[in-house]
C-alpha cells in the first residue's frame, strides 16, 4: 500500500484506524508541491484513515494525501 502526499508544508500524520482505534501512524515532514509516494506496511488491518496535523501553520492546511493499494 502507498500513501501519496502533496502540498505539504510542515508536519502532518496520517492515522489508520480500526473500529475507531489507531493501529498505525505515518508522519510526513518537509515541503513539497508535487506528489510524493511512500510505501507502507501495516501489521494490522484498518477500516478508515484520517489526517492529523502535527504543526498548525495555516499554510499547512493545504496538505493533501491519498491511500492506494
C-alpha positions, 0 to 999 in steps of 0.5 A: 500500500502507498500513501501519496502526499502533496502540498505539504508544508510542515508536519502532518500524520496520517492515522489508520484506524480500526473500529475507531482505534489507531493501529498505525501512524505515518508522519510526513515532514518537509515541503513539497508541491508535487506528489510524493509516494511512500510505501507502507506496511501495516501489521494490522488491518484498518477500516478508515484513515484520517489526517492529523496535523502535527504543526498548525501553520495555516499554510499547512492546511493545504496538505493533501494525501491519498491511500492506494493499494 
